[in-house]
Amino acid sequence: MSQLGKGIIIALLSLSILIFGPGNNVQIIAAEKGLLMATTTSTDNTGLLDDLMPHFTKATGVNIRWVATGTGKALKLGENCDVDVLLVHAPLAERAFISNRFGIDRQQIMYNDFVLIGPIDDPAAIRGKRVTDGLQAIQSSGNIFVSRGDNSGTYKKERSLWKNAKLSIPERQPWYRQTGQGMLPTIRITAEQRGYTLTDRGTFIKYESVEQGKLSLEIMVEGEAVLLNQYSILRLHPQHCKDVKHEEAKTLSDWLANDTAQQLIGEFRLLGKQLFVPNASQK
């Protein structure tokens, strides 16, 4: 790991402690100790990792910290050997990462799905439509669409959906707003602007749990195969990243795929709703 990379990660971890407070005590470990994982914001925002990782440490004796960012940035941290392992959700980018010999042994862990959400009164009239029709309706009506715009797995999916709808990918149109932020802040900005956005279902359930009684957004479009949201763990290639913690990364990958962890993932709920579906055994 480069000294610059270490400094960036330490700063990010320190910032996460300031923002989230001592409740994320799994992360409050000396920067040179334990396993360091880069992951997507949804696994962190939902509280899954806070729930899951203490079980991992208890079972294996391996301490773990994580930095939550967009999948694109997480993959870049892996490419630069600034972390030890990745838990991300952009399958095409992950496969490219492996084909470029930055990573090995992509192991799928769980999935949920993407959903289009929008104002309860649905000014673009997309409720119940197919996703291609919904995006076309948003664009033609000029209603606000809020994008993460951050090279995350969600942003990559959003761009692919515009293409699938045979629409040009919006960039500077006045109705198209980019936040450059994680999923939960983007949902809040969407609510403030009475717009639409694409989110993973797990983070939307987290938003519901925080905003109980004053929700201004609802799920409008859901349930299509194209909206599948697969999460996988990737280890770094030992010939590319010689100094990262390969043994501990393998321990994490194996543990997340075992029956105990898979059951814990399936049992993790907010508002009585399941956020992620374990699928390590599926190929």
N, C-alpha and C positions, 0 to 999 in steps of 0.2 A: 504494500500500500504506500503511495507517495505521501510525503509530508504535507503537501498541499491538500491531498484528499483527506488525510487524517484531520487536518484543521477544519475543513468544510464539514465533515461528519460530526466532529465534536461540537462545532457551532450549532449545527442543526439539532443535535440531541439536547444541547443546553437550551435552545429556543423551545423545543418541545416541552421541556420541564417547566419553563416559565409560563407557557401557554396553558398546558394541561394540568400542571400542579402535581403534587405528590401521588395522585391516584395512579399515575403511570410509573409506579416505582420499579417495575421490571426494567425500565430503560435507564434508571439512575445507577449506573455501574461505571467504574473507572474505564476510560475510553479504550485502554489497551487490553482489557480483559473480556473474555467471552466471545460469542459469535455475533457478528454484525450483519443484519439483513436489510436490504432495500426492498420496499414493498409498495404497493399501490395505496392510495389514500383510503379506499373503501374498507380494506381489512383493518385499518386503524380507526377510522371515523366511527365505524359501527360498534367498536368495542370488542370485536372478535379476538384480537390479539391479546388484549388485556385479560380476557377470560381464558384463553387457550395456553399462552406461553408459560404461566406458572406451573401448569401440569407438565409441560415439556421439561422445564428445569428440574422439577421434583423427580421425574422419571429417569432423567439422563445425567443430572449433575452439571449440565451445560447451561451457563448463563447466556441470555440473549438480549440484545438491544435491536431496535429497528429504526429506520428513518422512512417516513411515509412521504411519497412523492408520486408524480405521474409515472406510468410505466416506461415512457421514453427516457426520462431522467434516471429511473432505476436501472434500466439496461445500460445506460452510459456509465453509471457508477460501477456496474459490473465489468464493463469493457475496460475501464481504467483501473480495475483491481482495487477499488476503494472500499468495497464491502466483501463479505465472504459468501453470500448466497442471495438469491432473488426469489420473491414470491409476487408474481405479476399476472396480467390478464390481457395480453395482446398476442394471440397465437401466431400470427404471421410474422410479427417482429421477433418473437421468441425463436421461431424456426430459423430465421435469418441470423440471429445471434449465434445459434449453434452451428449453422453451416459456415459461418465466418470463424469458427473455432474459438469463440470467446466463452462458450458454455458447453455443458454436457448434461446428459441424463434429465431431460425435461420430464417431470412427473406430474401428471394432473392430480389435483387435490380436491377441488370442489367447483361448483358452479352456482350462479343464479341467473338472472336475465336482466336485460336492459328494458326500460320502459320510457315512453314519452309522457311527460307530465305537463300540466298546464292549469290555468285558472279555472275555478269551479264553473264559471259561466261559459267557458270554452268559446271565446269569440271567433276563433278560426274554424269552429265546428268540425273537430277532428275525432271526437270521442267515438271509439269503436271502429274506426277506419283501419285499414291496413297501413303499415308504417310508410310505404311509398306514397300513398294517397294523403296521409297526414302531413308529411313534409311538403308535398306539393300545395296543399291547402294553406299551410303556414306561409310559404313563400308567396303565393298568389294574393293572399289577403294582406300581407305586409305586417302581420302581427309579430311582436318581438320574439325572437329565438335567442336564448342565451347559451353560449358555447363555452366550454372550459378553455379551449384555445391553447392547450398546454402540452401537446404531444403525449397525453396520457392514453391509456388503453381505451377510455371512454371517448376521448376526442378522435382517436383512430377509428373507432366504430362509427361515430357520428359521420365522419368524412366518407366512409364506405357506404353509409346509408343514403347520403345525398347522391352519390354516384349510382347506386342501385335504383334510385328513383328517377334516374336520367335527368338530373338537375345539376347545374354547375355548382361547385362548392362555394358557398357564400364567403366573402372576405370583408368587403368594405360597405356593404349595403347598410342603410340606416336602421333597418329592422333587425340586423344581426349583430349581437353584442358578444364580445369575448372577455372573459374574466381573468384568464391566466391563473386561476386558483383551483383548489381542490373541489371535490364534489359537493360536500356539505355547504361551504360558502357559496358555491354556484347556485345551489337550490335556493338559498336564502335571497340571493340577488334576483333570481328568477321570480320569486314571490313578490319582492319589492317592485319589480318592473311589470308585473302581471304578464309575464311571458311564458314561453314553453322551453323545455330543455330535455335532453336525454340524460338519464341517470341509471345506475344499477339499482335494482330493487332493494338491496340491503341498505344502501345509504338513504333511500327514500323512507324506508321503515324507521331508520334512526331519526330522520327529520320528523316523521309523524310522532315518534315517542317524545321528542323534545317540545314539539309545538302542539301538544294535545289541547283540544278545545278551541284552537284558533288557526286551523289549517286553511290556507287559501289556495292550495294546489292539490290536484288529484291526478291519479293515473288515467291517461286518456287512451293510450295505445299499448297493447301488450300481447304476449302469447304466441308470437311467430318464431319459427325456428331460427331465422336470421338474427334474432335478438338474444341468442344464447351468449352467456358471459362466463367463459371458462377461466379458472385460476389454476396456475401451475407453479411448481417450484423448480428452479434451475440452479444447478451447481456450476461453478466457474471452471473453465478448462485448466487443468493443472500445468499444462505446458505454456499457457498464456499468463496465468496468474500463479506464480510459483510460491508466493509467500502468504497466501490467504489460508484460512483454517478449513482445509478440505475435509478432514476427518469429522470435524464437528458439523460441517455442512451436510455431509452424508448422514450423520446421526439425525439431524433435523428432517431431512427428506424422508428417511425411513420411518421416523416417528409420525410425521404428518400423514403418511400413507397407511399406518397400522390401524387396527380395529378400534383401539381406544380413542385415538385422536379423531378418527372419522366419526365415531359416535358422538364425541364432544361437539364437533362441528355441526352435526345434524341436530343436536339438542339445543344449540345456541339460538335464543329467541328474544325478540322484543315485542311487546304488546301481544304476546302469544303467537307471533308470526315467525316462521322459519326464514332466516336470512340467507343461508347457504345450504346447498345440497352436496354432501360428500360423494365423490365418484372416483376415488383413487383406484378402485378395482376394475373400473371400466377402461377399455382400450379404444 
